[in-house]
Amino acid sequence: MDLRVYYRKIREAEKMIGGDFAVVVSQETPDGGRAGVTTEVPRSIAAKMLVEGKARPATLEEAQQHHKRAAELLRQAKEQEARERVHLTVISDSEMRSLKNSNRGKQ
């Protein structure tokens, strides 16, 4: 393959992609690539994947579904992180002594 032609195709594909990122849908490849997996990648990587036949541009509907799934996964991850967060309360020495003294009086 002529490298000049290869890189010219990549530059042309990159010009056709709007924005800094693009959602692409993977194609089945002989080296084990699975078809139908959506991914959001930088424009330069998307152009390379398109030229190499490893992916195709996602339709508007596929891109919207991908963004919805990504937003839902992010929400779930944030909820999980919040559940696992350790809550601490810092108190002064005088507050600690008063708590100890109040507990002694209750016994």
C-alpha positions as CSV (number, residue, x, y, z in Angstrom):
1,M,0.0,0.0,0.0
2,D,1.2,3.5,-0.9
3,L,1.6,5.4,2.4
4,R,0.9,8.7,0.7
5,V,-2.5,7.4,-0.5
6,Y,-3.2,5.9,2.9
7,Y,-2.5,9.1,4.8
8,R,-4.4,11.2,2.2
9,K,-7.5,9.1,2.7
10,I,-7.1,9.5,6.5
11,R,-6.9,13.3,6.1
12,E,-9.9,13.3,3.8
13,A,-12.0,11.2,6.2
14,E,-10.9,13.4,9.1
15,K,-12.2,16.5,7.3
16,M,-15.6,14.9,6.8
17,I,-16.0,14.2,10.6
18,G,-17.5,17.1,12.4
19,G,-16.4,18.0,15.9
20,D,-13.5,16.7,18.0
21,F,-15.0,13.3,18.7
22,A,-17.0,10.8,16.7
23,V,-19.2,7.8,17.5
24,V,-18.2,4.8,15.4
25,V,-19.7,1.3,15.1
26,S,-17.1,-1.5,14.9
27,Q,-17.1,-3.9,11.9
28,E,-16.2,-7.6,12.1
29,T,-12.5,-8.0,11.2
30,P,-10.4,-11.1,10.5
31,D,-8.3,-10.4,13.6
32,G,-11.2,-10.9,16.0
33,G,-13.0,-7.5,15.9
34,R,-16.6,-7.7,16.9
35,A,-19.3,-6.0,14.9
36,G,-21.8,-3.6,16.3
37,V,-19.9,-2.1,19.3
38,T,-20.3,1.7,19.5
39,T,-17.4,3.8,20.7
40,E,-16.7,7.5,20.9
41,V,-13.1,8.3,19.8
42,P,-11.1,11.3,18.8
43,R,-11.6,12.5,15.2
44,S,-8.1,11.3,14.1
45,I,-8.6,7.8,15.4
46,A,-12.1,7.6,13.9
47,A,-10.7,8.6,10.5
48,K,-8.1,5.9,10.7
49,M,-10.7,3.2,11.7
50,L,-12.9,4.2,8.8
51,V,-10.1,4.1,6.3
52,E,-8.9,0.7,7.6
53,G,-12.5,-0.7,7.4
54,K,-12.5,-1.4,11.2
55,A,-15.5,0.8,11.8
56,R,-18.3,2.8,10.1
57,P,-19.8,6.1,11.2
58,A,-22.7,5.7,13.7
59,T,-26.1,6.8,12.6
60,L,-27.7,9.7,14.5
61,E,-29.9,7.1,16.4
62,E,-26.9,4.9,17.3
63,A,-24.9,7.9,18.5
64,Q,-27.8,9.1,20.7
65,Q,-28.2,5.6,22.2
66,H,-24.5,5.4,22.8
67,H,-24.6,8.8,24.7
68,K,-27.6,7.7,26.7
69,R,-25.8,4.5,27.8
70,A,-22.7,6.4,28.6
71,A,-24.6,8.9,30.7
72,E,-26.4,6.1,32.6
73,L,-23.1,4.3,33.3
74,L,-21.6,7.5,34.6
75,R,-24.6,8.1,36.9
76,Q,-24.4,4.5,38.2
77,A,-20.6,4.9,38.8
78,K,-21.2,8.2,40.7
79,E,-23.9,6.6,42.9
80,Q,-21.6,3.6,43.7
81,E,-18.8,6.0,44.6
82,A,-21.1,8.0,46.9
83,R,-22.2,4.8,48.6
84,E,-18.6,3.7,49.2
85,R,-17.5,7.0,50.5
86,V,-16.5,7.1,54.1
87,H,-18.1,9.9,56.2
88,L,-16.0,11.4,58.9
89,T,-16.7,14.1,61.4
90,V,-13.9,16.1,62.9
91,I,-14.4,17.3,66.5
92,S,-12.2,19.3,68.8
93,D,-10.6,18.0,72.0
94,S,-13.0,20.1,74.1
95,E,-16.0,18.6,72.3
96,M,-14.6,15.1,72.8
97,R,-14.1,15.7,76.5
98,S,-17.7,17.0,76.8
99,L,-19.0,14.0,75.0
100,K,-17.1,11.7,77.3
101,N,-18.2,13.6,80.4
102,S,-21.9,13.5,79.3
103,N,-21.6,9.7,78.7
104,R,-20.2,9.2,82.2
105,G,-23.1,11.1,83.7
106,K,-25.6,8.8,82.0
107,Q,-24.1,5.6,83.4
